[in-house]
Amino acid sequence: MATAYSVRSPRSAGLLMTPDSGGALVGSALSQALGHARIAVLVTDHLGRLQFANHYGEALIGAELRLVGDRLTTADERATPVLRHAIAAAAGPGGRAQEVLVDTIEEASHALRMVVAPLDWPGDQRLAMLMAAEGPPPLDCRRLQSAFDLTPAEARLLSGLIDGHRVADLAARLGIKQTTAKTHLRQLFLKFGESRQADLVRRALTDPALRLALEPANA
């Protein structure tokens, strides 16, 4: 019989939790680690039902990836069987990792490539981890500033939040007081219409304007 898991919404950035405290601790630590990863990471079960996505992973949903019900699909429907097969192979017995194209399959040189690999987990739940083969290019704060009409200080703070840093750590890194950093954060909330830090980062990552900030300066 399968172990009972409590599944959090991807928006809560929580991973599957097991009934025992050890499993919960591992799940919490792993979700925090994946949340800070600067590449898109998603976790599904063997049927492709989404269990977790970090901020970069969520940014792909609605762009290169789609959710139909709770199952992960691709924007290019022809690539969905390829993705589903890779997920089943990774989460199945003797899990096998492979790299797949999940978008623009007719132009492989420009396609989004994802590594689909088995994720070992307590109990008999079968999971697959999907990771972007390449991370996004470094954020250009000047372009980030222009894309969202931010001040230089707000752009630096937002860039750091997107990279997964805490406000307190960013204040120390930027050489400003925490109260000043929190003031910049409040201004970002106002400009993006959000009230939670996680929602602010998610909103920025899913905004089309961010693509401009990610493009090389000489593009």
C-alpha positions, 0 to 999 in steps of 0.5 A: 500500500502506498505511503500517504503523502500530504501534497502542498500546492506548488505555489506554497513551494512545499514538497511532498511530506511523509507521515513520519517526522524524518520524512517531513524534515527531509521534505522541508530541507529538500524543498528549501534547497530546490527553491533556492536553485537558480534553474527551473526544477519541478517534481511530478509523480509517475503520471506527470501530476505536479507535486512541486515547482520552484520559482523558475519552474513555475515561470515555465508553466504557462510558457513552455509548459502547461498544466491540464488538470494537475498533469504536466504537458507541453505548450507544443502538444507534439512534445507532450508524449515525449515528456510523459514517456521520460517521466514514466521512465524516471519514476518507474522501476529502475528509474532512468534519467534522460534529456528531452526537448519540451518546446519548439521541437522543430527547432532543436537548437532553440528548444527548452531542454530538460533533464528528467531524473528519478527522485528517491523518496521514502515509501513507495511513491514514485517521483520524477524530478525535471530540471532545466538543462541550462539555467537562465543567464545572469540578470542585468539589473539595468534591464530589470530596472527598465523592464519594471520601472524600478529604481536601481536599488529596487532592481538590485533587491529584486534580482537578489530575491529572484536568486533566492536570497533573504532580505537580511542577507541582501541588506548585508551584501548591498551594504544597506540597513535592513530597514532600508531593504524593507523599504525597497521591498515595500515599494516592490510590493506596491509596484507589482501589486503583491503582498508576499515575497514569494508572490512578488518573485513569482510575479516577476518571473512570470511577467513577459517583461522579464524576458527582456531583462534576461536577454544579453545586452548586445542582443 
